[in-house]
Amino acid sequence: MTRALLARYRAQPGRGDDVERNLRLMAERVERDEPACVLYRASRSIEEPDVFILYEEYVDQQALEAHRETPHFAQLIEGTIVPILESREREVLVPVVEPSGEPGAA
């Protein structure tokens, strides 16, 4: 069953550009190296430019777990972004409605 991850990052004041730059690199690597990632979207708040929302979808729980074990996750997220965050909230979700409009099995 599809798994989604919703994350909210709050960068240290003035570090939003650094986070954005690294999230763009992360998106490139996910697209290139993780075929089991259905969607990887990172958005930046207009009102609070140090706040980011990430929404990611994976084909299943194993793909989500594999994502966390990739070298690019270790380098860009854990090694570069996390040290410049004030806070990081994450939640794993299951679909209620699949993209086709069909109800999920949740």
Secondary structure, DSSP 8 states (H G I E B T S, - for coil): --EEEEEEEEESTT-HHHHHHHHHHHHHHHHHH-TTEEEEEEEE-SSSTTEEEEEEEESSHHHHHHHHTSHHIIIIIIIIIGGGEEEEEEEEE--SB-TTS-B---
